[in-house]
Amino acid sequence: MKHKLFTISAGLLLAAALAGCTPSAQTGGQSAYIGVEDAKAAALSAAQVDSADAQFSVAELWDHDGEQYYEVDFTAGGQEYHYAIDAVTGMVIESGTGAAAQQSAAVQGGASTQQGTAGSGQIGEDEAKRIALEDAGVAEADTDYLQVHLDRDDGAEIYDVEFAVFANDGSVTEYDYEIDAATGEIRSLDHEAERITLYGGSNSQNGVMAEDKIRDIALAKVPGATEKDISLSLDRDDGRMSYEGKIIFEGTEYDFEIDAYSGAIREWDAESVFDD
């Protein structure tokens, strides 16, 4: 089971940053797809935002394990929105808002479910979260990171509940639960604790540099890019924390990894968003 700490920045964590997600190649089969403009319209409709009030940062076709969807990110009225739209049906299959957006439940029966609200025959995100926290003996107020999203495993729908608790001694305990979406049964659970080496400085938490500092480091590499163009996630790589992120600006996509303790850039890659 993969353990990952996510921090969604002002640009929102892009669904395409997940493993296995790549820009979709242009193929003849795309004639069956709704197109970018309809995907944007579907996202605006779901958010109940007028097109004149929206400023789009991402609107493109992506592929995840052979499933095609449009990723649509935009800002309106000081609020940030992230949507994944099914490329064929135009249904909302993922959504998030704000600086700490969480994935919504997948669309069921032709209508998207509201975050925390159960779809047909589902217990709902809030109940899945309660079950996991209660089993772990952890209060939601004590978590430093908490995410719930609807997933599918071996044909069954599950809620993946991930959260982490940092201690004053520099240790962090991560929890990962899979909750049956229909019955609320805990299908699997995993948790581990490790100590993170503390580094001093007012801009760090448990040795990890603040996200805004990492964002500044990355944006300094792309003159003209702003917070709306960047997304970040806090991850663990070989036992060490790092920030992984993406900047999309003026037709170029920059993927990078930055050490979470020192701010050193480990990886940096740039390519045109129009490349296949």
C-alpha positions as CSV (number, residue, x, y, z in Angstrom):
1,M,0.0,0.0,0.0
2,K,1.5,3.3,-1.0
3,H,2.0,5.9,1.8
4,K,1.9,9.5,0.7
5,L,1.5,12.9,2.4
6,F,-0.3,15.3,0.2
7,T,-0.3,19.1,0.5
8,I,-2.5,20.8,-2.1
9,S,-1.1,24.2,-3.0
10,A,-2.8,27.3,-4.4
11,G,-2.6,25.7,-7.8
12,L,-4.2,22.5,-6.4
13,L,-2.8,19.0,-6.6
14,L,-3.2,17.8,-10.2
15,A,-4.7,14.4,-10.7
16,A,-2.2,13.8,-13.4
17,A,0.6,13.9,-10.9
18,L,-0.5,10.4,-9.7
19,A,1.6,7.5,-10.9
20,G,0.4,6.2,-14.3
21,C,-1.2,9.4,-15.4
22,T,0.2,10.9,-18.6
23,P,-1.0,13.4,-21.2
24,S,-3.1,11.5,-23.7
25,A,-1.7,11.1,-27.2
26,Q,-3.7,12.5,-30.0
27,T,-5.5,9.6,-31.7
28,G,-8.4,9.1,-34.0
29,G,-10.4,7.5,-31.2
30,Q,-10.8,11.0,-29.7
31,S,-13.7,11.6,-32.0
32,A,-15.8,10.0,-29.3
33,Y,-14.6,12.4,-26.7
34,I,-16.5,15.5,-25.6
35,G,-13.7,17.9,-26.1
36,V,-11.9,20.4,-23.9
37,E,-14.5,23.2,-24.2
38,D,-17.3,20.8,-23.1
39,A,-15.2,19.5,-20.3
40,K,-14.6,23.1,-19.1
41,A,-18.3,23.7,-19.3
42,A,-19.1,20.6,-17.3
43,A,-16.7,21.7,-14.6
44,L,-18.1,25.2,-14.5
45,S,-21.6,23.8,-14.3
46,A,-20.7,21.5,-11.4
47,A,-19.0,24.4,-9.6
48,Q,-21.9,26.7,-10.4
49,V,-19.4,29.3,-11.7
50,D,-20.0,31.6,-14.7
51,S,-17.4,31.3,-17.4
52,A,-16.8,35.0,-17.3
53,D,-15.7,34.7,-13.7
54,A,-13.3,31.7,-14.2
55,Q,-9.6,31.8,-14.9
56,F,-8.4,28.5,-16.2
57,S,-4.9,27.2,-15.4
58,V,-5.3,23.6,-16.8
59,A,-7.7,22.2,-19.3
60,E,-6.4,19.1,-21.2
61,L,-6.9,15.4,-21.9
62,W,-5.0,12.9,-19.7
63,D,-4.7,9.1,-19.6
64,H,-4.7,7.0,-16.4
65,D,-4.2,3.3,-17.0
66,G,-6.1,3.5,-20.2
67,E,-8.9,5.6,-18.9
68,Q,-9.3,9.0,-20.6
69,Y,-10.4,12.1,-18.7
70,Y,-10.1,15.9,-18.9
71,E,-8.3,17.7,-16.1
72,V,-9.8,21.1,-15.6
73,D,-8.4,23.5,-13.0
74,F,-9.6,27.1,-12.6
75,T,-9.9,30.0,-10.1
76,A,-13.0,32.1,-9.5
77,G,-13.9,34.5,-6.8
78,G,-10.8,33.7,-4.8
79,Q,-11.7,30.0,-4.8
80,E,-9.7,27.4,-6.6
81,Y,-11.3,24.4,-8.2
82,H,-10.0,21.1,-9.6
83,Y,-12.1,18.7,-11.7
84,A,-11.5,15.5,-13.6
85,I,-14.2,15.0,-16.3
86,D,-14.8,11.7,-18.0
87,A,-13.7,12.1,-21.6
88,V,-16.6,10.2,-23.1
89,T,-19.6,10.9,-20.8
90,G,-18.7,14.3,-19.5
91,M,-19.4,13.2,-15.9
92,V,-17.4,14.6,-13.0
93,I,-15.3,11.8,-11.6
94,E,-13.2,13.9,-9.3
95,S,-13.4,17.3,-7.8
96,G,-11.8,19.5,-5.2
97,T,-11.8,23.1,-4.0
98,G,-9.8,25.4,-1.8
99,A,-6.3,25.3,-0.5
100,A,-6.8,21.9,1.1
101,A,-9.1,20.2,-1.4
102,Q,-10.0,16.6,-1.1
103,Q,-11.2,14.2,-3.8
104,S,-14.9,13.8,-4.1
105,A,-16.7,10.6,-4.5
106,A,-17.0,9.3,-8.1
107,V,-20.1,10.0,-10.2
108,Q,-22.8,7.5,-9.6
109,G,-26.0,7.1,-11.7
110,G,-25.2,10.1,-13.9
111,A,-24.9,12.7,-11.1
112,S,-21.9,13.6,-9.0
113,T,-22.1,13.2,-5.2
114,Q,-21.2,16.0,-2.9
115,Q,-18.0,15.5,-0.8
116,G,-18.9,13.7,2.4
117,T,-22.3,12.6,1.0
118,A,-22.9,8.9,0.2
119,G,-23.8,7.8,-3.3
120,S,-26.3,5.1,-4.0
121,G,-25.5,2.2,-1.6
122,Q,-22.4,3.9,-0.2
123,I,-21.6,4.9,3.4
124,G,-20.1,8.2,2.4
125,E,-16.7,9.9,2.9
126,D,-17.5,11.2,6.4
127,E,-18.5,7.8,7.7
128,A,-15.5,6.2,6.2
129,K,-13.3,8.8,7.8
130,R,-15.0,8.3,11.2
131,I,-14.5,4.5,11.0
132,A,-10.8,4.8,10.3
133,L,-10.1,7.5,12.9
134,E,-12.1,5.5,15.5
135,D,-10.2,2.3,14.8
136,A,-6.9,4.1,15.0
137,G,-7.9,5.9,18.2
138,V,-7.0,9.3,16.7
139,A,-9.0,12.5,16.9
140,E,-9.4,14.4,13.6
141,A,-8.2,17.5,15.3
142,D,-4.9,15.7,16.0
143,T,-4.2,14.9,12.4
144,D,-1.7,16.9,10.4
145,Y,-3.0,15.5,7.1
146,L,-6.2,13.7,6.3
147,Q,-7.6,12.7,2.9
148,V,-10.5,10.5,1.9
149,H,-11.3,9.4,-1.7
150,L,-13.4,6.8,-3.5
151,D,-11.4,4.2,-5.3
152,R,-11.9,0.7,-6.8
153,D,-10.1,-2.5,-5.8
154,D,-10.6,-5.8,-7.6
155,G,-14.0,-4.5,-8.9
156,A,-15.2,-3.4,-5.5
157,E,-15.6,0.3,-4.5
158,I,-13.6,1.3,-1.4
159,Y,-12.8,4.5,0.5
160,D,-9.1,5.1,0.8
161,V,-8.6,7.0,4.1
162,E,-5.1,8.3,4.7
163,F,-3.9,10.5,7.6
164,A,-0.8,11.3,9.5
165,V,0.0,12.5,13.0
166,F,3.2,14.4,13.8
167,A,4.6,14.2,17.3
168,N,6.7,16.9,19.1
169,D,9.7,14.5,19.2
170,G,9.9,14.7,15.4
171,S,8.2,11.4,14.7
172,V,5.4,10.9,12.3
173,T,2.8,8.1,12.2
174,E,1.0,7.4,8.9
175,Y,-2.2,5.5,8.6
176,D,-3.8,4.0,5.5
177,Y,-7.2,2.4,5.5
178,E,-9.3,0.8,2.9
179,I,-13.0,0.9,3.9
180,D,-15.7,-1.0,2.0
181,A,-17.9,1.7,0.4
182,A,-21.0,-0.4,0.8
183,T,-20.6,-2.0,4.2
184,G,-18.1,0.2,6.1
185,E,-16.0,-2.9,6.7
186,I,-12.3,-2.3,7.1
187,R,-10.8,-4.3,4.2
188,S,-7.2,-3.4,5.0
189,L,-5.1,-1.1,7.2
190,D,-1.5,-0.2,7.5
191,H,0.4,2.2,9.7
192,E,4.0,3.0,10.4
193,A,5.9,5.4,12.5
194,E,9.3,6.8,11.9
195,R,11.4,9.6,13.2
196,I,12.2,12.6,11.0
197,T,15.5,14.3,11.6
198,L,14.8,17.8,12.9
199,Y,16.2,20.8,11.2
200,G,16.0,24.2,12.8
201,G,14.4,27.3,11.4
202,S,11.2,29.2,11.7
203,N,10.1,28.1,8.2
204,S,10.1,24.4,9.0
205,Q,7.7,22.0,10.7
206,N,9.2,18.8,12.2
207,G,12.2,19.5,10.0
208,V,10.2,19.9,6.8
209,M,10.3,23.3,5.1
210,A,7.1,25.2,4.7
211,E,5.3,24.8,1.4
212,D,5.4,28.5,0.6
213,K,9.2,28.4,0.7
214,I,9.4,25.4,-1.6
215,R,6.9,27.1,-3.9
216,D,9.2,30.2,-4.1
217,I,12.2,28.0,-5.0
218,A,10.4,26.4,-7.8
219,L,8.7,29.5,-9.2
220,A,12.1,31.3,-9.2
221,K,13.1,28.8,-12.0
222,V,10.3,29.9,-14.2
223,P,10.2,33.7,-14.6
224,G,6.6,35.0,-14.9
225,A,5.0,31.9,-13.4
226,T,2.8,32.5,-10.4
227,E,1.1,30.5,-7.6
228,K,-1.9,29.7,-9.9
229,D,0.5,27.8,-12.2
230,I,2.0,25.5,-9.6
231,S,0.9,22.4,-7.6
232,L,2.9,20.6,-4.9
233,S,2.7,17.4,-2.9
234,L,4.7,16.3,0.1
235,D,6.0,12.7,-0.4
236,R,8.4,10.2,1.1
237,D,11.2,8.9,-1.1
238,D,13.5,6.2,0.4
239,G,12.6,7.3,3.9
240,R,13.3,11.0,3.3
241,M,10.6,13.7,2.7
242,S,10.5,15.6,-0.6
243,Y,8.1,17.9,-2.4
244,E,7.0,16.8,-5.9
245,G,5.4,19.3,-8.1
246,K,4.4,20.6,-11.4
247,I,4.4,24.1,-13.1
248,I,2.4,24.6,-16.3
249,F,3.2,28.0,-17.8
250,E,3.1,29.3,-21.4
251,G,2.8,25.9,-23.1
252,T,5.6,24.3,-21.0
253,E,5.2,21.7,-18.3
254,Y,7.8,21.6,-15.6
255,D,8.0,18.5,-13.3
256,F,10.3,18.7,-10.3
257,E,11.3,17.2,-7.0
258,I,12.7,19.3,-4.2
259,D,14.3,18.1,-0.9
260,A,11.8,19.0,1.9
261,Y,14.6,19.7,4.4
262,S,17.2,21.6,2.5
263,G,15.2,23.0,-0.4
264,A,17.7,21.5,-2.9
265,I,16.2,20.7,-6.3
266,R,16.7,17.0,-6.9
267,E,15.0,16.7,-10.2
268,W,13.8,19.2,-12.9
269,D,12.3,18.3,-16.2
270,A,10.6,20.6,-18.8
271,E,8.6,19.6,-21.9
272,S,6.0,21.1,-24.2
273,V,2.4,20.4,-23.2
274,F,1.8,19.8,-26.9
275,D,4.2,16.8,-27.1
276,D,2.7,13.4,-27.5
